[in-house]
């Protein structure tokens, strides 16, 4: 399975099953701030999920949007609209420690 994990204007194409809300937030915490030399490589995750650098939008089967108070980039908003029109459920979660209106 392949999906998209969105956090504000950042997003990740992810190989793996639809994450639970807690797992989605944990993935964002891990992948959003990767420091050079830290030993964390988001593309070689050993768990259920890994970041993918090349996917076809037609293959996306899930989407999770975690609010950070900012709207997603226009291209990601369009992708979410396309997924929704194909019948893919867009899971919207409140952020963890983030404030703002979020993505409706």
VEXDREN-2710 file (C-alpha; in Angstrom, 1 decimal):
% VEXDREN-2710
k/r/px/py/pz
1/UNK/0.0/0.0/0.0
2/UNK/1.1/3.6/-0.7
3/UNK/-0.3/6.7/0.8
4/UNK/0.4/10.4/1.5
5/UNK/1.1/11.8/5.0
6/UNK/0.6/15.6/5.0
7/UNK/1.6/18.1/7.7
8/UNK/1.0/21.7/6.8
9/UNK/3.1/22.5/3.7
10/UNK/5.2/19.3/4.1
11/UNK/4.3/15.9/2.8
12/UNK/5.7/12.4/2.5
13/UNK/4.8/9.6/0.1
14/UNK/4.7/6.6/2.3
15/UNK/4.8/2.8/1.6
16/UNK/2.9/0.9/4.2
17/UNK/-0.5/0.5/5.7
18/UNK/-2.7/3.4/6.8
19/UNK/-1.2/4.5/10.1
20/UNK/-3.2/5.0/13.3
21/UNK/-3.4/8.6/14.5
22/UNK/-0.7/8.0/17.0
23/UNK/1.6/6.3/14.4
24/UNK/1.0/9.1/11.9
25/UNK/2.1/11.7/14.5
26/UNK/5.1/9.6/15.5
27/UNK/6.1/9.3/11.8
28/UNK/5.9/13.0/11.4
29/UNK/8.0/13.7/14.5
30/UNK/10.6/11.3/13.2
31/UNK/10.7/12.4/9.6
32/UNK/10.0/16.1/9.9
33/UNK/13.3/17.1/11.5
34/UNK/16.1/14.9/10.2
35/UNK/19.5/16.3/11.1
36/UNK/22.4/15.7/8.9
37/UNK/24.7/13.2/10.6
38/UNK/22.0/12.0/13.0
39/UNK/21.9/8.5/11.6
40/UNK/18.2/8.8/10.8
41/UNK/17.4/7.9/7.2
42/UNK/13.8/8.4/6.4
43/UNK/14.1/6.3/3.2
44/UNK/15.4/3.2/4.9
45/UNK/12.9/2.8/7.8
46/UNK/12.9/-0.7/9.2
47/UNK/9.3/-0.5/10.5
48/UNK/6.0/-0.9/8.7
49/UNK/6.4/2.4/6.9
50/UNK/9.1/4.0/4.7
51/UNK/9.3/7.2/2.8
52/UNK/9.1/6.7/-1.0
53/UNK/10.7/9.0/-3.4
54/UNK/8.8/8.0/-6.5
55/UNK/5.1/6.9/-6.7
56/UNK/2.2/7.2/-9.1
57/UNK/-0.7/9.2/-7.8
58/UNK/-3.0/6.5/-9.1
59/UNK/-1.4/4.0/-6.7
60/UNK/-2.2/6.1/-3.5
61/UNK/-4.7/4.3/-1.4
62/UNK/-4.8/6.4/1.8
63/UNK/-4.1/9.9/3.0
64/UNK/-3.6/11.4/6.4
65/UNK/-3.5/15.2/7.1
66/UNK/-2.2/16.3/10.4
67/UNK/-3.0/19.9/11.1
68/UNK/-0.3/22.4/11.9
69/UNK/-2.3/25.5/11.3
70/UNK/-1.1/25.9/7.7
71/UNK/-2.8/24.9/4.5
72/UNK/-1.0/22.3/2.4
73/UNK/0.9/23.4/-0.8
74/UNK/-1.5/24.0/-3.7
75/UNK/-0.2/20.8/-5.5
76/UNK/-0.9/18.7/-2.4
77/UNK/-4.3/20.3/-1.9
78/UNK/-5.0/19.3/-5.6
79/UNK/-3.7/15.8/-5.0
80/UNK/-6.0/15.4/-1.9
81/UNK/-9.0/16.6/-4.0
82/UNK/-8.2/14.1/-6.7
83/UNK/-7.9/11.3/-4.1
84/UNK/-11.2/12.3/-2.5
85/UNK/-12.9/12.3/-5.9
86/UNK/-11.6/8.7/-6.5
87/UNK/-13.2/7.7/-3.2
88/UNK/-10.0/7.6/-1.1
89/UNK/-10.9/8.7/2.4
90/UNK/-8.8/11.7/3.7
91/UNK/-8.2/11.2/7.4
92/UNK/-7.8/14.6/9.1
93/UNK/-6.2/14.7/12.5
94/UNK/-5.6/17.5/14.9
95/UNK/-1.9/18.4/15.4
96/UNK/0.1/17.5/18.5
97/UNK/1.1/20.7/20.2
98/UNK/0.3/22.7/17.1
99/UNK/-2.2/25.6/17.0
100/UNK/-4.2/27.2/14.3
101/UNK/-7.3/26.6/12.2
102/UNK/-5.6/23.8/10.2
103/UNK/-6.7/22.4/6.9
104/UNK/-10.6/22.1/6.8
END
